[in-house]
Each structure stands twice: as structure tokens, then as C-alpha cells.
């Protein structure tokens, strides 16, 4: 079987998706969205957030660029465990320096922390937004 490798492709009308179904090829706008979501972002948002009580508390609101993961980390000065999750449950325990949790959210305000000691907290870091 011969494969021609010097062909000129002028127009793609359809492509196959991962299931073998015909689909439209990505247009210029969609290609830009994909490139922007996987590329590097300008700036860095880094913030230290401490709790004011032992109740679950919402992190400050920061818009997170598409394709970016938010890192939440245990602060070295904490006196006890810090728990991370959403507004109804905080099941992820950060217990020592180096412990982290990651979230793919559009806004950091969807992340909640609960500490056993008021004044303990977390570090919040993600690309973009600065």
C-alpha cells in the first residue's frame, strides 16, 4: 500500500471524533480557545488566607482562567489540621507543611476551608489573574 505524503489539503469538511463519528473541524476561534487554555498565562495569583473561626469559610473570590488548576497548601505556621472542600463538606485534610489539594474551578470562592484553630489557614496559588 502506498501513502502519498506530498498532497495539498485545501479544505476539511469533517473530521472523526474519538468514537469514529463525523464532526466539524475546529475553526479559528475554537483553536484559539484550546491554545489559550493549555498555554502559559500572564502573572501569578498567590495569597495567604487565614480563618477567623473554626467554621467553614469561603476563600476570597478570584476568577481562574480556563485550563488552570488552583493549588491550596497547608501553611507552615498552622497549629492544627485544615480541611478543604466545598460549601457543604470539607473532607480533604491538610495536616502538615507540604500537604496540598488541587481544584479545577472557575472561581476560588467555590473552595471552602475549615480549621480546628482560628487563625490557621492555607496558601492559594494559580497561574494568571495577577
N, C-alpha and C positions, 0 to 999 in steps of 0.2 A: 504494500500500500504506500502510495506517495503522498506526502504532505507538502502543499505549496506554502512557502514561507515568505514570498515576496509579493503578496497580494495587497491591494489597496481597499480598505473598508471605508465607504463613503457615508453609510447611514445604518444604524442599528434600529430596527423597529421593535424587536422584542428580545428579551433575554430569558433564561430559565432561572427560577429561584431554587433554593436548596431541596425542594420537593419535586423538581422537574416541571413545574408549571410555568407557562409563559407569563411574563411580567414586562412592564415598561422599563427601559434602561433609566438610570439616574440622570436627571437633567442637570444643568449647570448649578441651579440653586440647591438641589439636594446634594450634589458633590461638595459644594462649599460647606453645607451643614455638617457633613461627615468629616471633612478636613478640619473644621473648627473644633469639633467635639473630641478629636483624637490628637490634636496638635498641642503645642505648648501654649500656655496662657500668660498674658502680661500680668505681672505682680503676684503677690502672695498675701493672703489674709492669715494673720496669726494673732490669736487673742488668748489671754488667760481669763477664765471665768470662775469666780468663787461663789459659793452658795451663801444665802442669807439665813437658811433654816435647814431643817432635816426633812422637809417636804420636797416632792419632785418639783424641779424648776426648769423652765424652758430656757434654752440657750438664746442669746441675742440673735436677732434676725439679720442674716447676710444672704444675699442671693448667690447661689452656687452655679457656675457655668456648666452647660451640658458636657457630659463626659468626665466630670471632675469628681473625685472621691474626697469626702471630708474625713480627716483624721482627728479623733478625740483621744487624748492621752492623759494618764494619771500624772498629777503634779508631784514633784519630789518632796514638797513641804507638807503634804497631806498627813493628817493624824490617823485616818481610818480609811476604810474602803469607800469607793464612789461607784454608784450604779448608773448605767446608761441605758436608755431605751426611748420609748415614745411617751405620749401623754397618759397612757393607761398602765404601762408596765415598764420597769427598768431592770431587765433580767441580766444584763451584762455587767459583771463585777470587775472593776479595775482595782487591784489590790496592792500594787507596788510600782515603783518607777520602772518605766519601760512597757507597762501594760497599755494597750491601745485597742480602740474599736474603730471601724471604718463604716461610713454610710454614704450611699449614693442618693442624695436628696437634692431638691431644687432650692431649699431654704434651710439654713441651720436652725431656724426656730421650730422645726419639726423634731428636733432632738431634745430630750429631757435628761437631766441628771438629778440624782438623789444622793446626798452624802449623809453619813452617820454623825458627822460633826459639822456644824455650821462654820463656814469659812474655808472648808476644804473645797477642791474644785478640779477643773480639767483644763487642759490646753486644747485649743481648737485651731487647726491648720488646714488650708486648702489653697490650690493654685487659683489665681485670678481674684478680682474683686478689690484689689488694693489701689 
